[in-house]
Amino acid sequence: MRLVDAFGRVATDLRLSLTDRCNLRCTYCMPAEGLPWIPRAELLTAAELARLARIAVTRLGVRSIRLTGGEPTLRPDLIEIVAQLAALRPRPELSLTTNGLRLRGMAEGLRAAGLDRVNVSLDTLDPQRFRRISRRDGLADVLAGLDAAAAAGLHPVKVNAVLVRGVNEDEAVSLLRFCLRCCYELRFIEQMPLDPHGAWNRAGMVTAAEIRSALSEHHRLVPMPGRGSAPAESFLVDDGPARVGLIAAVTAPFCQACDRVRLTADGQIRNCLFARVETDLRTPLRAGEADEDLATRWVMAVHAKKAGHGIDDPAFVAPQRPMSAIGG
């Protein structure tokens, strides 16, 4: 069996959310007071996560797994989960998306457990702006976490940045130069309508085209061929080998090449960040359903995937779940 949708796209990349909780309160992601968290009893256990991942890898052709949140480093059993996933055969590529606050003390342990690489969110290099965006202090911890990831061999270390008009859009060049100096791979992501408090508006979104224009005033960017299903359009910077990526999820959707499927921390299959329908795996899993039957449910869920996210459709309605509960 494979995870094939009605348009012939094959899902081989699993985004596995471990928690909806986060230790930041970024303005474009959630309100200052936080959100009603998923009850802990409803979260998948490490054993349940490992079982579903095993089904995905051994029966359904998944080749890469990215651990997301919320903030996945808040899971006390994170290293145990990584070790169980690394033991799967065939072994999937394992990556982690994190805000980096706790990475300094965890990078070596994660690498030893089998993690291959990390993506770290970093929207600004200014401590005051960091506090304004995230409503927390912590820039020094994130920078230390990046250093620790590189030292532990979690390569390539990728940095994800979201630019918001009137907040940090003037930092595109400085963020790129920081990453060039530290040998990190920077990716700019267009802000998407996934916040539960309605903060997103198209006028406030800094587009990928704008970012490319700003970077091109200071650096030579050469498009790289062979993008495939990657969400980022990659460019060599000043003839390489360094590169920068632009993820234009809103202005230039790449849905036709999508190879991703998501499993939320409470065991729901989602075919898209913007899906409004989920398929429950937790209930049949806990009821003792066989692996083959769980795999069949997964196949049927993916087959119903829509052609695209429809953000530009006048009838578009944002998903009921916020980004922190979906998993990046």
VEXDREN-2710 file (C-alpha; in Angstrom, 1 decimal):
% VEXDREN-2710
k/r/px/py/pz
1/MET/0.0/0.0/0.0
2/ARG/1.0/3.6/-0.6
3/LEU/-0.4/6.9/0.5
4/VAL/-1.7/8.1/-2.9
5/ASP/-4.4/10.7/-3.3
6/ALA/-6.9/11.1/-6.1
7/PHE/-4.5/13.4/-8.0
8/GLY/-1.7/10.9/-8.1
9/ARG/0.5/12.6/-5.4
10/VAL/2.3/10.1/-3.1
11/ALA/2.9/11.1/0.5
12/THR/6.3/10.0/1.7
13/ASP/6.9/12.7/4.3
14/LEU/5.2/12.4/7.7
15/ARG/4.9/15.5/9.9
16/LEU/4.4/14.0/13.4
17/SER/3.2/16.5/16.0
18/LEU/4.2/15.6/19.6
19/THR/2.4/18.3/21.5
20/ASP/0.3/21.4/21.0
21/ARG/2.0/23.2/23.9
22/CYS/4.6/25.9/23.4
23/ASN/6.8/28.0/25.6
24/LEU/6.5/31.1/23.4
25/ARG/3.5/33.1/22.5
26/CYS/4.4/34.4/19.0
27/THR/2.1/37.1/17.8
28/TYR/1.4/35.5/14.5
29/CYS/0.7/32.1/16.1
30/MET/-1.4/32.5/19.2
31/PRO/-2.8/35.1/21.6
32/ALA/-0.8/36.3/24.6
33/GLU/-2.8/34.2/27.1
34/GLY/-2.1/31.0/25.2
35/LEU/-4.7/28.5/24.1
36/PRO/-6.8/25.7/25.6
37/TRP/-4.3/22.8/25.4
38/ILE/-5.2/19.3/24.3
39/PRO/-5.8/17.2/27.5
40/ARG/-2.8/15.0/28.2
41/ALA/-4.9/11.8/28.2
42/GLU/-5.7/12.5/24.6
43/LEU/-2.1/12.9/23.5
44/LEU/-0.5/9.8/21.9
45/THR/2.0/8.1/24.1
46/ALA/5.5/7.4/22.9
47/ALA/4.5/3.7/22.2
48/GLU/1.5/4.8/20.2
49/LEU/3.5/7.3/18.2
50/ALA/6.1/4.7/17.5
51/ARG/3.5/2.1/16.4
52/LEU/1.8/4.5/14.0
53/ALA/5.2/5.6/12.6
54/ARG/6.1/2.0/12.1
55/ILE/2.9/1.4/10.1
56/ALA/3.7/4.5/8.0
57/VAL/7.3/3.4/7.3
58/THR/6.9/-0.4/6.9
59/ARG/3.5/-0.5/5.2
60/LEU/2.8/2.8/3.6
61/GLY/6.1/4.0/2.1
62/VAL/6.9/6.9/4.4
63/ARG/10.6/7.8/4.1
64/SER/11.1/10.9/6.2
65/ILE/9.6/12.0/9.6
66/ARG/9.7/15.5/11.0
67/LEU/8.8/15.9/14.6
68/THR/6.8/19.1/15.2
69/GLY/4.6/20.8/17.8
70/GLY/3.7/23.1/19.4
71/GLU/7.2/22.9/20.7
72/PRO/8.4/19.2/20.6
73/THR/11.2/19.7/23.1
74/LEU/8.6/20.1/25.8
75/ARG/7.8/16.4/25.5
76/PRO/9.8/14.8/28.4
77/ASP/10.0/11.5/26.4
78/LEU/11.4/13.2/23.2
79/ILE/14.7/11.4/23.2
80/GLU/12.9/8.1/23.7
81/ILE/10.6/8.8/20.8
82/VAL/13.6/9.7/18.5
83/ALA/15.4/6.5/19.5
84/GLN/12.3/4.4/18.7
85/LEU/11.9/6.1/15.3
86/ALA/15.6/5.7/14.5
87/ALA/15.3/2.0/15.1
88/LEU/12.7/1.5/12.4
89/ARG/13.6/-0.4/9.2
90/PRO/13.9/0.9/6.6
91/ARG/15.2/3.8/8.7
92/PRO/13.4/7.1/7.9
93/GLU/15.2/10.4/7.8
94/LEU/14.5/12.1/11.1
95/SER/14.3/15.9/11.6
96/LEU/12.9/18.2/14.3
97/THR/11.3/21.6/14.0
98/THR/11.9/23.7/17.2
99/ASN/11.9/27.2/18.6
100/GLY/15.4/26.4/19.9
101/LEU/14.9/27.5/23.5
102/ARG/15.8/24.1/25.0
103/LEU/18.0/22.9/22.2
104/ARG/21.4/23.8/23.9
105/GLY/20.9/21.1/26.6
106/MET/19.3/18.5/24.2
107/ALA/21.2/18.6/21.0
108/GLU/23.8/16.0/21.8
109/GLY/21.3/13.6/23.3
110/LEU/19.0/14.0/20.3
111/ARG/21.9/13.3/17.9
112/ALA/22.9/10.3/19.9
113/ALA/19.4/9.0/19.8
114/GLY/19.3/9.2/16.0
115/LEU/18.0/12.6/15.0
116/ASP/19.5/13.7/11.7
117/ARG/18.9/17.5/11.6
118/VAL/16.9/20.4/13.0
119/ASN/14.9/23.4/11.8
120/VAL/15.1/26.3/14.2
121/SER/12.7/29.2/14.2
122/LEU/14.4/32.6/14.3
123/ASP/12.6/35.7/13.2
124/THR/14.9/38.4/14.4
125/LEU/18.4/39.1/15.7
126/ASP/17.3/41.9/18.0
127/PRO/16.5/41.0/21.6
128/GLN/13.8/43.6/22.0
129/ARG/12.1/42.5/18.7
130/PHE/12.4/38.9/19.8
131/ARG/10.5/39.8/23.0
132/ARG/7.9/41.8/21.0
133/ILE/7.3/38.9/18.5
134/SER/7.4/36.0/21.0
135/ARG/6.3/37.8/24.1
136/ARG/9.2/36.1/25.9
137/ASP/12.9/36.7/26.4
138/GLY/15.0/34.0/24.9
139/LEU/17.1/35.2/21.9
140/ALA/20.3/34.2/23.6
141/ASP/19.0/30.7/24.3
142/VAL/18.0/30.2/20.6
143/LEU/21.4/31.3/19.4
144/ALA/23.0/29.0/21.9
145/GLY/20.8/26.2/20.7
146/LEU/21.8/26.8/17.1
147/ASP/25.5/26.6/18.1
148/ALA/24.8/23.4/20.0
149/ALA/23.0/21.8/17.1
150/ALA/25.8/22.5/14.8
151/ALA/28.4/21.2/17.3
152/ALA/26.4/18.0/17.7
153/GLY/26.4/17.3/14.0
154/LEU/22.7/18.0/13.3
155/HIS/23.5/19.1/9.7
156/PRO/22.3/20.9/7.9
157/VAL/21.1/23.3/10.6
158/LYS/18.2/25.1/9.0
159/VAL/16.7/28.4/10.2
160/ASN/13.1/29.3/9.5
161/ALA/12.1/33.0/9.5
162/VAL/8.8/34.7/9.2
163/LEU/8.8/38.4/8.3
164/VAL/5.9/40.6/9.2
165/ARG/5.3/44.0/7.9
166/GLY/6.0/46.8/10.4
167/VAL/7.8/44.4/12.7
168/ASN/10.9/42.7/11.2
169/GLU/10.7/43.0/7.4
170/ASP/13.9/45.0/7.4
171/GLU/15.9/42.1/8.8
172/ALA/15.9/39.9/5.6
173/VAL/19.5/40.8/4.7
174/SER/20.9/40.7/8.3
175/LEU/19.3/37.3/8.9
176/LEU/20.9/35.9/5.7
177/ARG/24.3/37.3/6.5
178/PHE/24.1/35.8/10.0
179/CYS/23.3/32.4/8.6
180/LEU/26.0/32.7/5.9
181/ARG/28.5/33.5/8.7
182/CYS/27.4/30.6/10.8
183/CYS/26.9/28.1/8.0
184/TYR/23.2/27.7/8.6
185/GLU/20.7/27.3/5.8
186/LEU/18.0/30.1/6.0
187/ARG/14.5/29.7/4.7
188/PHE/11.9/32.5/4.7
189/ILE/8.3/31.4/5.1
190/GLU/5.4/33.6/4.1
191/GLN/3.0/34.2/7.1
192/MET/0.0/32.0/6.7
193/PRO/-3.6/32.3/8.0
194/LEU/-3.3/29.7/10.8
195/ASP/-3.6/31.8/13.9
196/PRO/-6.7/31.3/16.0
197/HIS/-7.2/35.0/16.9
198/GLY/-7.5/36.4/13.4
199/ALA/-4.2/38.4/13.4
200/TRP/-3.3/37.4/9.8
201/ASN/-4.1/39.7/6.9
202/ARG/-2.6/39.7/3.5
203/ALA/-1.5/43.3/3.7
204/GLY/0.7/42.5/6.6
205/MET/2.3/39.5/5.0
206/VAL/5.8/40.1/3.5
207/THR/5.8/38.1/0.2
208/ALA/8.5/35.8/-1.0
209/ALA/8.9/38.1/-4.0
210/GLU/9.5/41.1/-1.8
211/ILE/12.1/39.1/0.2
212/ARG/13.9/38.0/-2.9
213/SER/14.0/41.6/-4.1
214/ALA/15.5/42.8/-0.8
215/LEU/18.1/40.1/-0.7
216/SER/19.0/40.6/-4.4
217/GLU/20.0/44.2/-3.6
218/HIS/23.0/42.9/-1.7
219/HIS/23.6/39.3/-2.9
220/ARG/23.5/37.4/-6.2
221/LEU/20.8/34.8/-6.1
222/VAL/20.7/32.0/-8.6
223/PRO/17.7/29.7/-8.7
224/MET/18.6/26.0/-8.1
225/PRO/17.0/23.4/-10.4
226/GLY/15.3/20.2/-9.3
227/ARG/13.0/21.5/-6.6
228/GLY/10.8/18.4/-6.7
229/SER/8.4/18.3/-3.8
230/ALA/10.4/20.6/-1.5
231/PRO/8.3/23.5/-0.1
232/ALA/11.2/26.0/-0.6
233/GLU/12.4/27.4/-3.8
234/SER/16.2/27.4/-3.2
235/PHE/18.8/29.9/-4.5
236/LEU/22.6/29.8/-4.5
237/VAL/23.9/32.8/-2.7
238/ASP/26.8/34.6/-4.4
239/ASP/27.6/31.5/-6.5
240/GLY/27.4/29.1/-3.6
241/PRO/27.8/26.8/-1.9
242/ALA/25.5/28.6/0.6
243/ARG/21.9/28.8/-0.3
244/VAL/18.7/30.4/0.9
245/GLY/15.1/29.2/0.5
246/LEU/11.8/31.0/0.0
247/ILE/8.6/29.3/0.9
248/ALA/5.8/31.1/-0.9
249/ALA/2.9/29.0/0.5
250/VAL/0.4/31.9/0.0
251/THR/1.5/33.7/-3.2
252/ALA/2.9/30.7/-5.1
253/PRO/1.4/27.5/-3.8
254/PHE/3.2/24.3/-4.4
255/CYS/0.3/22.0/-3.7
256/GLN/0.6/20.1/-7.0
257/ALA/3.9/18.5/-5.8
258/CYS/3.0/18.0/-2.1
259/ASP/4.3/14.8/-0.6
260/ARG/3.3/15.5/3.0
261/VAL/0.8/14.0/5.4
262/ARG/0.3/15.1/9.0
263/LEU/-0.5/13.3/12.2
264/THR/-1.6/15.5/15.1
265/ALA/-0.4/15.0/18.7
266/ASP/-3.9/13.5/19.5
267/GLY/-3.8/11.0/16.7
268/GLN/-5.7/12.7/13.8
269/ILE/-4.6/12.4/10.2
270/ARG/-4.5/15.7/8.3
271/ASN/-3.8/15.9/4.6
272/CYS/-3.0/19.6/4.6
273/LEU/-2.2/22.4/7.0
274/PHE/-5.4/24.0/5.9
275/ALA/-7.6/20.9/6.0
276/ARG/-11.0/21.1/7.7
277/VAL/-11.5/17.4/7.9
278/GLU/-9.5/14.9/10.0
279/THR/-9.4/11.1/10.3
280/ASP/-9.2/9.7/13.8
281/LEU/-6.5/7.0/14.3
282/ARG/-6.3/7.3/18.1
283/THR/-9.7/5.7/18.8
284/PRO/-9.3/2.6/16.7
285/LEU/-5.6/2.3/17.8
286/ARG/-6.6/2.3/21.5
287/ALA/-9.5/-0.1/20.7
288/GLY/-6.9/-2.7/19.6
289/GLU/-7.4/-2.4/15.8
290/ALA/-4.8/-4.4/13.8
291/ASP/-1.9/-2.7/11.9
292/GLU/-3.4/-3.6/8.5
293/ASP/-6.7/-2.0/9.3
294/LEU/-5.1/1.2/10.7
295/ALA/-3.0/1.3/7.5
296/THR/-6.2/1.0/5.4
297/ARG/-7.8/3.9/7.3
298/TRP/-4.7/6.0/6.5
299/VAL/-4.8/5.1/2.8
300/MET/-8.4/6.1/2.5
301/ALA/-7.8/9.3/4.4
302/VAL/-5.0/10.4/2.1
303/HIS/-7.0/9.4/-1.1
304/ALA/-9.5/12.2/-0.2
305/LYS/-6.8/14.9/-0.2
306/LYS/-8.0/18.1/-2.0
307/ALA/-6.1/19.5/-5.0
308/GLY/-4.9/22.6/-3.0
309/HIS/-5.3/24.7/0.1
310/GLY/-7.5/27.2/-1.6
311/ILE/-6.3/30.3/0.3
312/ASP/-7.1/32.5/-2.7
313/ASP/-10.6/31.1/-3.1
314/PRO/-13.2/33.6/-2.0
315/ALA/-14.9/30.8/-0.1
316/PHE/-11.7/29.9/1.8
317/VAL/-12.3/29.2/5.5
318/ALA/-9.3/28.8/7.8
319/PRO/-9.0/25.5/9.7
320/GLN/-10.5/25.3/13.1
321/ARG/-7.3/24.1/14.7
322/PRO/-4.5/26.6/15.3
323/MET/-1.0/26.0/13.9
324/SER/0.3/24.8/17.3
325/ALA/-2.3/22.0/17.3
326/ILE/-1.8/21.0/13.7
327/GLY/2.0/20.6/13.6
328/GLY/4.2/22.5/11.1
END
